[in-house]
Protein backbone atom coordinates (compact mmCIF):
# COMPACT_ATOMS: atom_id res chain seq x y z
CA UNK A 1 0.00 0.00 0.00
CA UNK A 2 2.81 2.37 0.87
CA UNK A 3 4.39 1.92 -2.56
CA UNK A 4 1.06 2.46 -4.27
CA UNK A 5 0.57 5.71 -2.32
CA UNK A 6 4.05 6.93 -3.27
CA UNK A 7 3.42 6.08 -6.90
CA UNK A 8 0.36 8.23 -6.87
CA UNK A 9 2.23 11.40 -5.80
CA UNK A 10 3.22 12.61 -9.30
CA UNK A 11 -0.37 12.17 -10.42
CA UNK A 12 -1.61 14.22 -7.47
CA UNK A 13 0.91 16.92 -8.34
CA UNK A 14 -0.34 17.03 -11.90
CA UNK A 15 -3.95 17.21 -10.73
CA UNK A 16 -3.11 20.07 -8.39
CA UNK A 17 -1.25 21.95 -11.09
CA UNK A 18 -4.08 21.53 -13.55
CA UNK A 19 -6.65 22.79 -11.07
CA UNK A 20 -5.06 26.27 -10.97
CA UNK A 21 -7.58 28.74 -12.41
CA UNK A 22 -6.69 30.91 -15.43
CA UNK A 23 -8.16 33.89 -13.59
CA UNK A 24 -5.39 33.62 -10.95
CA UNK A 25 -2.63 33.97 -13.52
CA UNK A 26 -4.50 36.80 -15.22
CA UNK A 27 -5.01 38.63 -11.91
CA UNK A 28 -1.29 38.57 -11.15
CA UNK A 29 -0.68 40.80 -14.17
CA UNK A 30 -3.98 42.68 -14.22
CA UNK A 31 -3.74 44.09 -10.70
CA UNK A 32 -0.78 46.27 -11.71
CA UNK A 33 -2.96 48.94 -13.38
CA UNK A 34 -6.57 50.23 -13.27
CA UNK A 35 -7.06 49.33 -16.94
CA UNK A 36 -5.77 45.81 -16.26
CA UNK A 37 -8.17 45.38 -13.35
CA UNK A 38 -11.11 46.51 -15.48
CA UNK A 39 -10.09 44.10 -18.24
CA UNK A 40 -9.77 41.25 -15.73
CA UNK A 41 -13.31 41.88 -14.48
CA UNK A 42 -14.59 41.86 -18.06
CA UNK A 43 -12.85 38.57 -18.80
CA UNK A 44 -13.88 36.91 -15.54
CA UNK A 45 -17.21 38.40 -14.35
CA UNK A 46 -17.39 35.85 -11.51
CA UNK A 47 -13.75 36.10 -10.51
CA UNK A 48 -12.92 35.31 -6.92
CA UNK A 49 -10.65 38.37 -6.98
CA UNK A 50 -13.57 40.80 -7.22
CA UNK A 51 -13.06 41.95 -3.64
CA UNK A 52 -9.35 42.40 -4.24
CA UNK A 53 -10.17 44.42 -7.39
CA UNK A 54 -12.47 46.77 -5.51
CA UNK A 55 -9.91 47.30 -2.76
CA UNK A 56 -7.08 47.90 -5.26
CA UNK A 57 -9.06 50.48 -7.24
CA UNK A 58 -10.21 52.31 -4.12
CA UNK A 59 -6.70 52.34 -2.66
CA UNK A 60 -5.36 53.65 -5.97
CA UNK A 61 -7.97 56.40 -5.91
CA UNK A 62 -6.98 57.30 -2.35
CA UNK A 63 -3.35 57.51 -3.51
CA UNK A 64 -4.31 60.11 -6.12
CA UNK A 65 -4.50 57.92 -9.22
CA UNK A 66 -7.49 59.43 -10.98
CA UNK A 67 -7.77 56.49 -13.39
CA UNK A 68 -8.45 54.30 -10.35
CA UNK A 69 -11.19 56.67 -9.17
CA UNK A 70 -12.91 56.55 -12.55
CA UNK A 71 -12.55 52.79 -12.80
CA UNK A 72 -13.94 52.30 -9.30
CA UNK A 73 -17.06 54.34 -10.01
CA UNK A 74 -17.68 52.62 -13.36
CA UNK A 75 -17.02 49.10 -12.12
CA UNK A 76 -18.58 49.22 -8.65
CA UNK A 77 -21.48 51.71 -8.90
CA UNK A 78 -23.48 49.95 -6.20
CA UNK A 79 -20.57 50.15 -3.76
CA UNK A 80 -19.80 53.80 -4.54
CA UNK A 81 -22.52 55.39 -2.34
CA UNK A 82 -21.07 53.75 0.75
CA UNK A 83 -17.72 55.32 -0.05
CA UNK A 84 -19.09 58.59 -1.42
CA UNK A 85 -17.48 60.86 1.17
CA UNK A 86 -14.04 59.31 0.69
CA UNK A 87 -14.33 59.31 -3.11
CA UNK A 88 -15.44 62.92 -3.01
CA UNK A 89 -12.37 63.86 -0.99
CA UNK A 90 -9.93 61.95 -3.20
CA UNK A 91 -11.33 63.43 -6.41
CA UNK A 92 -11.32 66.95 -5.01
CA UNK A 93 -7.74 66.66 -3.80
CA UNK A 94 -6.57 65.36 -7.16
CA UNK A 95 -8.20 68.35 -8.85
CA UNK A 96 -7.33 71.15 -6.45
CA UNK A 97 -3.75 70.18 -5.70
CA UNK A 98 -2.90 70.33 -9.41
CA UNK A 99 -1.27 66.91 -9.68
CA UNK A 100 -3.71 65.78 -12.37
CA UNK A 101 -5.22 68.55 -14.46
CA UNK A 102 -7.83 66.18 -15.92
CA UNK A 103 -9.14 65.32 -12.46
CA UNK A 104 -11.49 68.32 -12.33
CA UNK A 105 -13.41 67.11 -15.36
CA UNK A 106 -13.51 63.59 -13.94
CA UNK A 107 -14.76 64.90 -10.61
CA UNK A 108 -17.63 66.79 -12.21
CA UNK A 109 -18.55 63.81 -14.40
CA UNK A 110 -18.57 61.40 -11.50
CA UNK A 111 -19.87 63.52 -8.61
CA UNK A 112 -21.71 66.56 -10.04
CA UNK A 113 -23.48 67.34 -6.76
CA UNK A 114 -20.64 66.61 -4.38
CA UNK A 115 -19.35 68.78 -1.55
CA UNK A 116 -16.29 70.27 -3.24
CA UNK A 117 -17.87 71.55 -6.46
CA UNK A 118 -17.20 75.17 -5.46
CA UNK A 119 -13.53 74.39 -4.89
CA UNK A 120 -13.36 72.71 -8.29
CA UNK A 121 -15.03 75.73 -9.91
CA UNK A 122 -12.38 78.00 -8.38
CA UNK A 123 -9.58 75.82 -9.77
CA UNK A 124 -11.08 75.76 -13.27
CA UNK A 125 -11.61 79.52 -13.23
CA UNK A 126 -7.99 80.03 -12.23
CA UNK A 127 -6.91 77.86 -15.16
CA UNK A 128 -9.18 79.87 -17.46
CA UNK A 129 -7.46 83.04 -16.23
CA UNK A 130 -4.00 81.59 -16.92
CA UNK A 131 -4.87 79.71 -20.13
CA UNK A 132 -7.80 81.24 -22.09
CA UNK A 133 -8.10 78.11 -24.22
CA UNK A 134 -9.57 76.34 -21.17
CA UNK A 135 -12.33 78.94 -20.62
CA UNK A 136 -14.80 77.03 -22.80
CA UNK A 137 -14.68 74.24 -20.23
CA UNK A 138 -15.67 76.68 -17.47
CA UNK A 139 -18.54 78.08 -19.56
CA UNK A 140 -19.87 74.60 -20.34
CA UNK A 141 -19.63 73.22 -16.80
CA UNK A 142 -20.69 76.32 -14.84
CA UNK A 143 -23.34 78.17 -16.90
CA UNK A 144 -24.49 79.85 -13.67
CA UNK A 145 -21.05 80.07 -12.08
CA UNK A 146 -19.78 82.93 -9.98
CA UNK A 147 -17.50 84.15 -12.80
CA UNK A 148 -19.71 83.54 -15.83
CA UNK A 149 -20.62 87.23 -16.31
CA UNK A 150 -16.95 88.21 -16.13
CA UNK A 151 -16.07 85.50 -18.65
CA UNK A 152 -18.76 86.66 -21.10
CA UNK A 153 -17.49 90.24 -20.85
CA UNK A 154 -13.94 89.08 -21.57
CA UNK A 155 -15.12 86.93 -24.48
CA UNK A 156 -17.01 89.87 -26.02
CA UNK A 157 -13.93 92.08 -25.71
CA UNK A 158 -11.89 89.36 -27.48
CA UNK A 159 -14.52 89.38 -30.25
CA UNK A 160 -13.93 93.11 -30.75
CA UNK A 161 -10.22 92.44 -31.16
CA UNK A 162 -10.24 89.36 -33.40
CA UNK A 163 -12.71 87.32 -35.49
CA UNK A 164 -11.59 84.12 -33.76
CA UNK A 165 -12.70 85.74 -30.51
CA UNK A 166 -16.20 86.12 -32.02
CA UNK A 167 -16.31 82.43 -32.90
CA UNK A 168 -15.22 81.54 -29.35
CA UNK A 169 -17.89 83.85 -27.93
CA UNK A 170 -20.62 82.11 -29.95
CA UNK A 171 -19.31 78.68 -28.96
CA UNK A 172 -19.35 79.55 -25.25
CA UNK A 173 -22.43 81.81 -25.19
CA UNK A 174 -24.84 80.82 -27.99
CA UNK A 175 -27.59 82.70 -26.13
CA UNK A 176 -25.36 85.50 -24.84
CA UNK A 177 -26.37 89.13 -24.71
CA UNK A 178 -24.02 90.01 -27.60
CA UNK A 179 -24.71 86.99 -29.79
CA UNK A 180 -26.21 89.07 -32.63
CA UNK A 181 -23.17 91.35 -32.83
CA UNK A 182 -20.75 88.41 -32.73
CA UNK A 183 -22.72 86.55 -35.40
CA UNK A 184 -22.76 89.59 -37.71
CA UNK A 185 -19.00 89.93 -37.46
CA UNK A 186 -18.47 86.24 -38.23
CA UNK A 187 -20.82 86.35 -41.23
CA UNK A 188 -19.15 89.50 -42.55
CA UNK A 189 -15.68 87.96 -42.16
CA UNK A 190 -16.73 84.71 -43.87
CA UNK A 191 -18.39 86.59 -46.74
CA UNK A 192 -15.25 88.56 -47.55
CA UNK A 193 -12.70 85.91 -46.60
CA UNK A 194 -10.34 84.50 -49.25
CA UNK A 195 -10.61 80.84 -50.18
CA UNK A 196 -8.75 78.77 -47.60
CA UNK A 197 -7.21 75.33 -48.01
CA UNK A 198 -9.37 72.54 -46.61
CA UNK A 199 -7.64 69.87 -44.55
CA UNK A 200 -9.34 66.47 -44.66
CA UNK A 201 -8.49 64.46 -41.55
CA UNK A 202 -8.95 60.80 -42.54
CA UNK A 203 -8.74 58.98 -39.21
CA UNK A 204 -10.45 56.82 -36.60
CA UNK A 205 -12.92 58.78 -34.50
CA UNK A 206 -14.07 55.70 -32.61
CA UNK A 207 -14.39 56.91 -29.00
CA UNK A 208 -14.25 53.49 -27.39
CA UNK A 209 -11.08 52.40 -25.51
CA UNK A 210 -7.90 52.09 -27.59
CA UNK A 211 -5.92 49.40 -25.74
CA UNK A 212 -3.45 49.04 -28.58
CA UNK A 213 -2.02 52.56 -28.22
CA UNK A 214 -3.37 54.28 -25.08
CA UNK A 215 -4.83 51.77 -22.57
CA UNK A 216 -5.77 54.49 -20.05
CA UNK A 217 -7.37 56.89 -22.55
CA UNK A 218 -10.02 59.23 -21.16
CA UNK A 219 -13.54 58.27 -22.34
CA UNK A 220 -14.55 60.19 -25.45
CA UNK A 221 -10.98 60.78 -26.65
CA UNK A 222 -9.96 59.00 -29.84
CA UNK A 223 -6.89 59.01 -32.06
CA UNK A 224 -8.83 61.11 -34.56
CA UNK A 225 -9.99 63.71 -32.04
CA UNK A 226 -6.39 64.34 -30.95
CA UNK A 227 -5.17 64.62 -34.56
CA UNK A 228 -8.06 66.98 -35.32
CA UNK A 229 -7.14 69.20 -32.36
CA UNK A 230 -3.45 69.33 -33.34
CA UNK A 231 -4.44 70.46 -36.83
CA UNK A 232 -6.89 73.11 -35.58
CA UNK A 233 -4.37 74.40 -33.05
CA UNK A 234 -1.91 75.15 -35.85
CA UNK A 235 -4.29 75.97 -38.70
CA UNK A 236 -7.31 78.33 -38.51
CA UNK A 237 -8.84 77.28 -41.83
CA UNK A 238 -11.54 74.69 -42.59
CA UNK A 239 -10.99 71.14 -41.32
CA UNK A 240 -13.21 68.21 -42.38
CA UNK A 241 -13.13 64.95 -40.43
CA UNK A 242 -13.58 61.72 -42.43
CA UNK A 243 -14.16 58.73 -40.15
CA UNK A 244 -12.55 55.43 -41.11
CA UNK A 245 -14.83 53.56 -38.68
CA UNK A 246 -12.17 51.00 -37.81
CA UNK A 247 -13.60 50.19 -34.36
CA UNK A 248 -10.43 51.05 -32.48
CA UNK A 249 -8.20 48.64 -34.41
CA UNK A 250 -4.72 49.85 -35.31
CA UNK A 251 -4.86 48.59 -38.89
CA UNK A 252 -6.79 50.38 -41.60
CA UNK A 253 -8.85 48.02 -43.73
CA UNK A 254 -8.24 48.78 -47.44
CA UNK A 255 -11.95 48.96 -48.27
CA UNK A 256 -12.63 51.48 -45.50
CA UNK A 257 -9.66 53.59 -46.54
CA UNK A 258 -10.84 53.37 -50.13
CA UNK A 259 -14.32 54.58 -49.18
CA UNK A 260 -12.85 57.49 -47.21
CA UNK A 261 -10.59 58.57 -50.08
CA UNK A 262 -13.50 58.44 -52.52
CA UNK A 263 -15.53 60.59 -50.13
CA UNK A 264 -12.75 63.19 -50.12
CA UNK A 265 -12.55 63.08 -53.92
CA UNK A 266 -16.30 63.62 -54.19
CA UNK A 267 -16.06 66.70 -51.97
CA UNK A 268 -13.17 68.08 -54.01
CA UNK A 269 -15.13 67.70 -57.26
CA UNK A 270 -17.96 69.71 -55.71
CA UNK A 271 -15.52 72.52 -54.81
CA UNK A 272 -12.85 72.35 -57.53
CA UNK A 273 -11.38 75.79 -56.78
CA UNK A 274 -10.67 74.99 -53.12
CA UNK A 275 -7.12 73.70 -52.38
CA UNK A 276 -7.02 70.54 -50.29
CA UNK A 277 -4.58 68.76 -47.99
CA UNK A 278 -5.50 65.15 -47.20
CA UNK A 279 -4.09 63.87 -43.90
CA UNK A 280 -3.73 60.09 -43.53
CA UNK A 281 -2.53 59.57 -39.98
CA UNK A 282 -4.27 56.45 -38.71
CA UNK A 283 -2.99 52.88 -39.05
CA UNK A 284 -1.67 51.35 -42.23
CA UNK A 285 -2.43 48.65 -44.75
CA UNK A 286 -0.05 45.71 -44.78
CA UNK A 287 0.69 45.70 -48.52
CA UNK A 288 -0.03 47.77 -51.62
CA UNK A 289 -3.66 47.70 -52.67
CA UNK A 290 -4.39 48.55 -56.33
CA UNK A 291 -7.77 50.14 -55.57
CA UNK A 292 -6.33 52.34 -52.83
CA UNK A 293 -3.40 53.28 -55.05
CA UNK A 294 -5.87 54.25 -57.80
CA UNK A 295 -7.85 56.39 -55.32
CA UNK A 296 -4.62 58.13 -54.26
CA UNK A 297 -3.83 58.84 -57.93
CA UNK A 298 -7.33 60.28 -58.42
CA UNK A 299 -6.81 62.68 -55.51
CA UNK A 300 -3.45 63.78 -56.90
CA UNK A 301 -5.12 64.38 -60.29
CA UNK A 302 -7.54 66.68 -58.45
CA UNK A 303 -4.49 68.63 -57.21
CA UNK A 304 -4.74 67.37 -53.61
CA UNK A 305 -1.66 67.43 -51.40
CA UNK A 306 -1.53 64.15 -49.45
CA UNK A 307 0.34 63.86 -46.14
CA UNK A 308 0.68 60.45 -44.43
CA UNK A 309 2.31 59.03 -41.30
CA UNK A 310 5.33 56.88 -42.17
CA UNK A 311 4.42 54.38 -39.42
CA UNK A 312 5.87 53.46 -36.05
CA UNK A 313 7.36 50.00 -36.57
CA UNK A 314 11.08 50.90 -36.45
CA UNK A 315 11.42 49.75 -40.06
CA UNK A 316 13.56 51.17 -42.85
CA UNK A 317 10.54 51.24 -45.16
CA UNK A 318 7.29 53.17 -44.86
CA UNK A 319 3.90 51.69 -44.27
CA UNK A 320 1.21 52.11 -46.89
CA UNK A 321 -0.35 54.50 -47.84
CA UNK A 322 2.71 56.68 -46.99
CA UNK A 323 4.84 54.59 -49.39
CA UNK A 324 2.77 55.48 -52.46
CA UNK A 325 4.34 57.85 -54.99
CA UNK A 326 3.51 61.51 -54.60
CA UNK A 327 2.57 61.30 -50.92
CA UNK A 328 4.47 63.34 -48.34
CA UNK A 329 5.61 60.69 -45.85
CA UNK A 330 6.26 62.01 -42.35
CA UNK A 331 8.54 60.42 -39.76
CA UNK A 332 9.15 61.85 -36.29
CA UNK A 333 12.18 63.43 -34.66
CA UNK A 334 13.11 63.95 -31.03
CA UNK A 335 15.45 66.43 -29.39
CA UNK A 336 18.87 65.11 -28.39
CA UNK A 337 21.86 66.78 -26.76
CA UNK A 338 23.66 67.52 -30.04
CA UNK A 339 20.85 67.93 -32.52
CA UNK A 340 17.56 66.43 -33.61
CA UNK A 341 17.42 62.65 -33.80
CA UNK A 342 15.04 60.34 -35.57
CA UNK A 343 12.57 58.77 -33.17
CA UNK A 344 13.68 55.10 -32.88
CA UNK A 345 10.07 53.88 -33.29
CA UNK A 346 9.58 55.88 -36.47
CA UNK A 347 9.82 54.23 -39.89
CA UNK A 348 12.35 55.69 -42.32
CA UNK A 349 13.40 55.23 -45.91
CA UNK A 350 13.07 56.90 -49.29
CA UNK A 351 9.37 57.53 -48.85
CA UNK A 352 10.02 59.92 -45.95
CA UNK A 353 9.90 63.47 -47.28
CA UNK A 354 10.19 65.16 -43.88
CA UNK A 355 10.06 64.69 -40.12
CA UNK A 356 8.01 66.41 -37.45
CA UNK A 357 9.23 67.18 -33.96
CA UNK A 358 7.71 64.79 -31.44
CA UNK A 359 6.35 66.86 -28.54
CA UNK A 360 4.10 64.74 -26.27
CA UNK A 361 3.50 67.60 -23.83
CA UNK A 362 2.26 69.95 -26.57
CA UNK A 363 0.06 67.14 -27.87
CA UNK A 364 -1.27 66.46 -24.36
CA UNK A 365 -2.35 70.11 -24.15
CA UNK A 366 -4.76 69.52 -27.02
CA UNK A 367 -6.59 67.34 -24.48
CA UNK A 368 -5.91 69.43 -21.38
CA UNK A 369 -4.98 73.04 -22.16
CA UNK A 370 -3.30 73.59 -18.79
CA UNK A 371 -1.67 70.15 -18.61
CA UNK A 372 1.96 69.74 -17.56
CA UNK A 373 4.75 67.34 -18.43
CA UNK A 374 3.94 65.50 -15.19
CA UNK A 375 0.29 65.15 -16.25
CA UNK A 376 1.31 63.68 -19.60
CA UNK A 377 3.54 61.13 -17.90
CA UNK A 378 1.11 60.22 -15.11
CA UNK A 379 -1.76 59.65 -17.53
CA UNK A 380 0.31 57.25 -19.63
CA UNK A 381 -0.09 59.59 -22.60
CA UNK A 382 3.60 60.41 -23.04
CA UNK A 383 4.42 56.76 -23.75
CA UNK A 384 1.29 56.30 -25.85
CA UNK A 385 2.13 59.34 -27.97
CA UNK A 386 5.63 57.98 -28.62
CA UNK A 387 4.05 54.84 -30.03
CA UNK A 388 2.06 56.82 -32.61
CA UNK A 389 4.39 59.80 -33.00
CA UNK A 390 4.31 59.84 -36.82
CA UNK A 391 0.52 60.27 -36.71
CA UNK A 392 0.73 63.41 -34.62
CA UNK A 393 3.76 64.58 -36.60
CA UNK A 394 1.83 64.21 -39.85
CA UNK A 395 -0.90 66.40 -38.34
CA UNK A 396 1.60 69.20 -37.63
CA UNK A 397 3.05 68.87 -41.12
CA UNK A 398 -0.39 68.99 -42.79
CA UNK A 399 -1.33 72.14 -40.88
CA UNK A 400 1.92 73.88 -41.78
CA UNK A 401 1.62 72.95 -45.46
CA UNK A 402 -2.01 74.14 -45.63
CA UNK A 403 -1.03 77.50 -44.09
CA UNK A 404 1.79 77.82 -46.64
CA UNK A 405 -0.56 77.09 -49.56
CA UNK A 406 -2.95 79.78 -48.28
CA UNK A 407 -0.15 82.35 -48.35
CA UNK A 408 1.28 81.06 -51.65
CA UNK A 409 -1.68 79.81 -53.72
CA UNK A 410 0.34 79.68 -56.93
CA UNK A 411 2.81 77.16 -55.47
CA UNK A 412 3.01 73.95 -57.49
CA UNK A 413 1.53 71.04 -55.51
CA UNK A 414 4.71 69.02 -55.73
CA UNK A 415 5.69 67.18 -52.53
CA UNK A 416 9.37 68.10 -52.59
CA UNK A 417 8.66 71.77 -53.41
CA UNK A 418 6.05 72.11 -50.69
CA UNK A 419 8.23 70.52 -48.03
CA UNK A 420 11.24 72.62 -48.95
CA UNK A 421 9.20 75.82 -49.03
CA UNK A 422 7.04 75.28 -45.99
CA UNK A 423 9.76 74.52 -43.46
CA UNK A 424 13.43 74.98 -42.73
CA UNK A 425 16.03 72.25 -43.29
CA UNK A 426 17.72 70.97 -40.16
CA UNK A 427 20.17 68.20 -39.34
CA UNK A 428 18.68 64.97 -38.05
CA UNK A 429 21.06 62.27 -36.87
CA UNK A 430 21.15 59.07 -38.95
CA UNK A 431 19.16 60.64 -41.77
CA UNK A 432 21.31 63.61 -42.74
CA UNK A 433 19.64 66.78 -44.00
CA UNK A 434 15.87 66.57 -43.76
CA UNK A 435 13.07 69.07 -43.36
CA UNK A 436 11.60 69.19 -39.87
CA UNK A 437 8.12 70.51 -39.07
CA UNK A 438 7.71 72.03 -35.62
N, C-alpha and C positions, 0 to 999 in steps of 0.2 A: 504494500500500500504506500509505503514511504517513497519508493521509487516512482510509482505512478503519480504521486502528488508533485514530486520534483519535476517530472517530465511535463507536467501541465503548466509550469511556471511561464515558459516563453509564450504559450498560447494566451495565458491571462494577461501578459504584458501587451500582446498585440491587441487584445480586446479592449484593454484600458486606453491604449493609444488611439484606437479607432473611435472610441466613444467621445473624444474631445470635440466640442462643437465648433463649427466654422465661425460662429459669432464671436467666440473668445479670441481667436486669432485676429479677426477684423477689429475688435474693440481695442486691442493692444496698440494698433496704429491709429485708429480713428480718434481716440481720446486726446490726441496731441493738438487738435485744433477744433474750433467751433464748427467749421464746415465738415470736418471729418465725423464729428459726433452726429450732426444732422444726417449725413449720408448713411451712417451706421443705423440710425433709427428708421430710415427709409428702407434699408435692406432687410432689417430684422425687426419688424413691428412689435414682436413679442419677446424681444431680447431680455435676458435676465439682467442686463446691465442698464436697464432704463433708469433705475434709481441712481446709479453711478453717473449716468449722463446728465440727469437733472442737477445733481450736486456739482458736477464739473462746470456746467454752463453758468450756474448761479455764482460759483466761486470766481469764475473768470470775469463775470460782470462786476462782482465786488472789487476785483483787482483792477478795474478800469478798462477791460477789453470790451469795447462797445459791440463787437461782433457777437460776443457771448451774450450780451444783454438782448440783442435782437433775436438771436437763435432761441434763447430761453422763452421769450414771449411767444414766438411763433410755434415752438414745439410743445410747450407746456402751458397753454392758455388757461386751463382749469386750475393749475397750481399758482398762476401768477397773482390772483387776488390776495391769497394768503401772504404773499411776499411783496405786496404792492408798495408798502412804505420803504422797504429796503431797496427795491428796484428804482423807485422814484429818486431816492438819495444817490444811488450809483450813477444813474443817467445824468442827473443834474450836475454832479461833481465832474463827470467826464466832459460835459458841455462847458461849464463855467470856469474850470481850471485851465482850459485851452489845450489840453493834451491831445484831444481828438476833435478837430473842427467840424467833423460830420456828425458829432454826437448830438448837437442841438436839433438837427432835423430828425434824427432817430428818436430823440426824446419826445418831440411833438407828435410824431407819427404813433408812437407807442402809448404815450400817456398824456393825451391832449388836455385833460382836466386836472392834472396833478398839481402838487403843492408848489412846485418851483417854476411854474410857467412864467411868472413875472421876472425871475432871475434870468431865465433863458431869453426872454424878450430883451432885457438890458444888454446881454452879451451880443445878440444878433444886431441890435441897433449900433453898438460900438463897432462891430465889424463893418456895418454899412457906412459908418462915418469914416473908417479907415480905408475901406475898399468899396467904392461906389457900385462896382459890378455885383456886389452881394445885396444891394438894396431891394432888388425885386423879390428876394426871398422874404425880407421883412414885410413888404407890402402884401405878399400872398398869404403869409401866415398870421399877420396881425392887422387885418383890415380896420379894426377899431382900436389899434394900439395907441399908447401914450404919445408916440412920436409920428403918427401917420400924417397929421396936418403939416408938420415941419418937413417931412419927406416929400409930400406933394408940392409944397412951395419950392423946395430945392429942385425937384424934377421939372417944374414949369420954368424955372430960371435957366436950367440946362437946355430946355427946348428953345428958349430965346437965343441961346448962344450957338446951337448946333442942331442940324436936322436929325442927327442920331438921338439927341436928347428928346426930341419930339416923339420919336418912335418908342423910346423907353417910357416916356410919360404915358402914352396910350397903352402900352403893355401893362404897366403897373396900375394905372387909374383909368380903365375904360369908361367909367362913369364919372370921372373927375370934373371939377368945376370948370376947367379950361380945356376940356376934351375937344370942343368945336374949334378953338384956335389952333390946337396942336394938329388936329386932323387937316385943317386947311393948309397948314405949312407943309405937311407931308405930301398932300395931293399936289400942291404947287411945285414942290421939289421933284416929285416923280414925273410930272408932266413935262418939265423942262430939262430933265436929266438926260445926259448922253447914254447911248446904249452901253451897257456893261456886260462883261463876259459872264456867262453862266457856268458855275461849277456843278457838275453832276457827281454826287457822292454815291457810288455803287458799293453797297456794303450790307452787312447784317445788322438789322435793327431789332432783332429778336431780344426781348428784354428779360428772358428767363436766365437762370444762372449759366455762367460760362466756365465750367470747371476746367476746360482745357487751356485757358489762358489767365483767368483771374478767379480762383475758387471762392474768394471772399467778396466778390463784387456786390455793391449796394443794389438792392432791388430797383429795377427800372433803368439801370445803366447798362447799355450794350456797347459793343465795339463800335457800331455805327454812330451812336450818339456822341461818343468821345471824338471820333474823327470829324463829325459834323461841327462840333464845338471848336476844335482846333482850327478848322477852315474859317469859321465865322469870326473867330478872334483875330485872324490875320487879314481877312478879306471882307470888306463891307458890301460887296455886290451880291447878286442873287445866287442862292445855293439851293439845288433841288436834290432831295434824297430819293434814291432808287433802291428799294429793299430787295435783297437777294432771297430772303425767306429761307435761310439754310438751317433754321431750328438750332442755332447755337453750335453747329459743327464747324470745325476749323478748316474744312475742305469745301471749296466751292464746286457744286455740281455743274458740269458743262452746260446742261440744258437751262439751268436757272441763270447762269451767267449770260448765256445766249439771249434769253428772254429780256434780261435787263439791258443789254447792249442794244437790242432792237427797239426797246422802249425809248432809250436815249436818242437813237437815230430818228425815230418818229417825231420826237419833240423838235429836233434840229431841223427837220424838213418843214415843220410848221413855222419856224422862225429862222429862215435861212440867213438873215443878216446879223444874227446874234452870235458872237464868238462863243466857243464852248471849250471848257477843260473837263475831261472825263477822268475821275479819280477812282482807281481800282485798288483798294487797300485791304480787302478782306480775303483771306485764304488763298488758295491756288488750285489749279487743276494739275493732275499728276503728269500729263503728257499733252503734246499738241493736239488740238481738236480742230478739224478742218472747218466746221461750222462756226466755231468761235473765232478762228482766224479770219474767216470771211467777213464776220460781223465787225471785227476790228478794222479790216480794210475798208469797209463801207463807211465807218465813222471817220477814218482818215480822208476818204474821198469827199466827205462833207466838211472838211477843213477843221475837224476836231483835234485838239491837242490831248493826248492820252498819257496820264501819269499812273504808274503802277508800282506797288511795293515789290522789291526784289525777292522778298522771302527771308525767313529767319531760321534756316536749317544749317548754317555754317558751311554751305557748299560753295564751290567755285563756279557754279552756274546758277542762273536765275530760275525762279519758278515761272510757270506760265500763269497769267498772260504777260508778265513783265518781259519775257524772253522774245515776244513777237517783234518783228521789225517795225520801226517807227514809233515804238512806245518809249517814253522816258522812264527807264528803270531806276528806282531810288533805293540805295542802301542806307545804312545809318552809321554815324560817326560819333565817337565819344571823346571828351577832353582827356588828354594825358599831360604828363609833366612837360614834355618837349613840344608837342604839337597836337594835332587832331589825329585820332587813331580810328581805324575801322572797327566797328562793334564786332566782337568775335562771333556773335550769333547771326550776324547779317550775311546774306549771300553776296557774292561778288562775281566778277566776270565781265566779258565784253558787253553784256546787255545793260550794265550799270552806267547810266549817263551822269549821275550825280549822287551825292550823299546828303543827308540832312542830319543836323546835330540832334542827338538823342538827349532830351531834357525831361526826365520823368516828373520833376517838380513842376515845371511849367505846364505839362500835360495834366497833372493832378489838379492844377488850379482851374482847369476847364470844368472840373467836377465840383470843386470847393474853392471859391475865389480867394478865400483867406487862408487856404491850406499851407502848411509848412513842409519842409523836407522830412521832419519827424512824422508828420501825418502820413505822407506818401509811403514811408517805410513801414509804419505801424499797421497800415491798412492792407499791406501786401501788394500795393499797387506798383511800387517802384520795381519790384522783381517781375511783376506781370507785364509792365510796360516794356521792360528789356526784352521780353520774349516775343513781343510784336512790334519792335521798334521801327521796322521799315514801314509798317502801316501808318504810324503817326508821323514818321518822316515824310512819307509821300503826301500826307495832308498838308504839311507845311510847304512842301515844294509846289503843290498844286495852287495853293493860295498865292504864293509869291509870283508864280508864272501868270496867273489870271490878272493880278494887279499890274504886272508889266505889260501885258497885252492891252489892258485898258489905256495905259499911258502911251503905248506905241502900237496903235491899231494896224499900221501898215506892215508890221514885222511879219516876215515869212514864217509860217507855222512849221518850221523845221526843228526837230528835237535838239540838235546840237546848237543851232543858232539861239534858240530860246534859253537853253541852259546857260550858255556863255554870256548872254545879254542880261539875264535876270539876276545873276548872282556873281559874286567874286570867286576867283580861283584860289584855293588854299591847299597847303600840303597836308596830305593824309598819309600816315605811315602805312607801308605795305602796298599802297595803291598808287603812289606818286601824286602827280598833279590831278586834282579832281575838284569840280565845283561843289561847294557845300552850302546848302540852304540853312539859314538860321531861323 
